[in-house]
Amino acid sequence: MSTVTSRAIDDRTTAGRQGTAEADNLAVASFLLGLPGLLLFNIVLGPIAITLATLALVRGTDRRGRAFLGLALGIASLAILAVTAATSHGVLIDLGS
């Protein structure tokens, strides 16, 4: 095999490893943002966790479980927000009383 061909193969392999590492980082970030999103800033952290988890799964992460967990936590945080808003008649924090 020529040097040019082996260098091209090495470049593709390195690019593949970097893509997988980036997808793994997205999966971890989705989990880490989805977890506090259950209690704090769920209107912001929930959609971000869902987006990062989806990107990680599309890009082929090796940490599929972590990505699915981040996706589930993001969806759960939005569900908690919806239930809280529905049961409190749209008032999440009452500073007046």
Backbone torsions as a table, in degrees:
resi	resn	phi	psi	omega
1	MET	NA	141.2	-177.6
2	SER	-79.1	165.0	-179.3
3	THR	-65.9	-37.8	-179.5
4	VAL	-65.0	-43.1	-179.8
5	THR	-66.2	-43.5	179.9
6	SER	-67.4	-34.2	177.5
7	ARG	-67.0	-39.2	178.5
8	ALA	-65.0	-39.7	177.6
9	ILE	-65.8	-42.6	177.9
10	ASP	-62.3	-40.5	178.9
11	ASP	-63.3	-41.9	178.8
12	ARG	-67.0	-38.7	179.0
13	THR	-65.6	-42.8	178.4
14	THR	-64.8	-41.8	178.2
15	ALA	-64.4	-36.6	177.7
16	GLY	-66.0	-40.2	177.9
17	ARG	-66.3	-39.7	179.4
18	GLN	-67.1	-37.6	178.0
19	GLY	-65.4	-40.1	177.9
20	THR	-68.4	-40.1	178.6
21	ALA	-64.4	-38.9	177.7
22	GLU	-66.3	-40.5	178.1
23	ALA	-66.0	-37.8	176.2
24	ASP	-63.1	-41.1	178.0
25	ASN	-64.8	-36.7	176.3
26	LEU	-64.7	-39.1	179.0
27	ALA	-64.3	-43.8	179.3
28	VAL	-65.9	-42.4	179.3
29	ALA	-63.1	-38.4	179.0
30	SER	-64.4	-40.0	177.5
31	PHE	-65.6	-45.3	-176.5
32	LEU	-69.9	-25.6	175.4
33	LEU	-87.5	-28.7	178.8
34	GLY	-72.4	-31.5	-177.9
35	LEU	-65.1	-54.6	176.6
36	PRO	-71.9	-17.7	178.0
37	GLY	-64.8	-16.8	176.6
38	LEU	-67.4	-30.0	-175.7
39	LEU	-115.2	-34.4	-173.3
40	LEU	-121.9	137.6	172.7
41	PHE	49.2	43.2	-175.2
42	ASN	-66.6	-20.7	178.1
43	ILE	-73.5	-21.3	179.1
44	VAL	-100.5	-50.0	-173.6
45	LEU	-73.0	-30.0	179.1
46	GLY	-61.5	-55.2	178.6
47	PRO	-63.5	-33.8	177.8
48	ILE	-65.5	-42.6	178.4
49	ALA	-63.2	-40.4	178.8
50	ILE	-64.3	-44.0	-179.3
51	THR	-64.6	-46.2	-179.6
52	LEU	-65.0	-38.9	178.9
53	ALA	-65.9	-41.4	178.4
54	THR	-63.9	-43.6	177.6
55	LEU	-61.9	-41.1	179.6
56	ALA	-63.5	-42.0	179.9
57	LEU	-68.9	-37.9	179.3
58	VAL	-67.2	-37.7	-177.9
59	ARG	-81.9	-1.3	173.4
60	GLY	79.7	56.0	179.6
61	THR	-69.9	151.7	172.7
62	ASP	-81.7	-16.1	-179.2
63	ARG	-101.6	61.9	-177.0
64	ARG	-64.4	-38.0	179.0
65	GLY	-61.7	-42.4	179.0
66	ARG	-66.3	-37.7	178.3
67	ALA	-67.1	-43.6	177.8
68	PHE	-64.4	-35.7	177.3
69	LEU	-66.3	-42.0	176.5
70	GLY	-62.9	-39.4	177.4
71	LEU	-63.7	-45.2	179.9
72	ALA	-65.0	-40.3	179.5
73	LEU	-67.3	-37.8	177.4
74	GLY	-64.2	-43.3	178.2
75	ILE	-66.4	-40.8	178.9
76	ALA	-64.2	-37.8	179.5
77	SER	-66.2	-37.2	176.4
78	LEU	-70.2	-34.2	176.8
79	ALA	-66.4	-41.1	177.7
80	ILE	-63.4	-41.1	177.4
81	LEU	-61.4	-43.3	-179.5
82	ALA	-64.7	-43.3	179.8
83	VAL	-66.4	-41.9	179.8
84	THR	-64.2	-43.2	179.0
85	ALA	-66.5	-36.9	-178.7
86	ALA	-71.9	-37.9	-176.7
87	THR	-82.5	-20.2	179.9
88	SER	-105.4	16.9	177.9
89	HIS	58.2	35.2	176.1
90	GLY	87.5	-4.4	-179.7
91	VAL	-102.0	111.7	-178.3
92	LEU	-89.5	-36.5	179.7
93	ILE	-131.1	125.8	179.5
94	ASP	-110.9	101.4	-179.4
95	LEU	-90.7	-9.3	-175.4
96	GLY	-79.7	-18.6	-175.3
97	SER	-112.2	NA	NA
